[in-house]
Amino acid sequence: MGEVESHSSYRPGYEVVAERILQLIADLELAPGDRMPTEKDLATRLETSRGMVREAVKILSAIGRVRAHRGRGLHVADDEGMLGSARWGGFFLPTDLDHVYMLFEFRRVQEVAASRLAATNATPAELRAIEAAVEVCKEGHETGEAAMFERGDDDFHLAVAVASHNQFLVVAVREARRLQRQSSTIGLRGSLGGHAAEAVEEHAAIHRAIRDGKPDEAGAAAARHLDNTLEDYRREIQRRLFG
């Protein structure tokens, strides 16, 4: 069970297994502090490998949902951690513009790092996934299909994170983009506004730098993309507030 198919063909299998472990915790009605099944038992229940379960547990430990105690097994965590949806759901208020800007700062750090690592670690299959997302985003822009554009945009940023081969960055990028979508509640529907045409070119520049194995250029291109995207948000906010 290497790669698990979803709407994105390059979604790592360990992420899907992590979600299934969370569902199992809920199904078993385990409370914080309760002991979980062993890795071997989880692999049997979920019909996957122990290696895949181990990688999924790393993800769940990183986001504070599971605690792995040496010699004492796996336990449900006492809280969800900073990346847990409940904690961020209370912390992140999309009607607070300062939080929107802070989220962009967070994304900039994560995605610059992911792009640099991807330039060193990306496999041929991962490069193809990044390129395919660039093309979907481009087609969505050229045809005026916002949903296609946004799907390509999501797939692009996730594909770069996956190519970094850092599971924690994958989680951070996925969660930050989910939170950014909440900004639509302040009237900013669509992820890039008037920046769509430039974003297509910026995605292509990031892809080229990753493909060519140039970490510095990939990081710089990612930084430009996030800075320009934030500036687009700022302009749109000004327009809507002041006409």
Summary of the structure (lengths in Angstrom):
residues: 243
radius of gyration: 19.0
end to end distance: 52.8
largest distance: 62.1
contacts: 783
relative contact order: 0.12
helix: 71%
strand: 5%
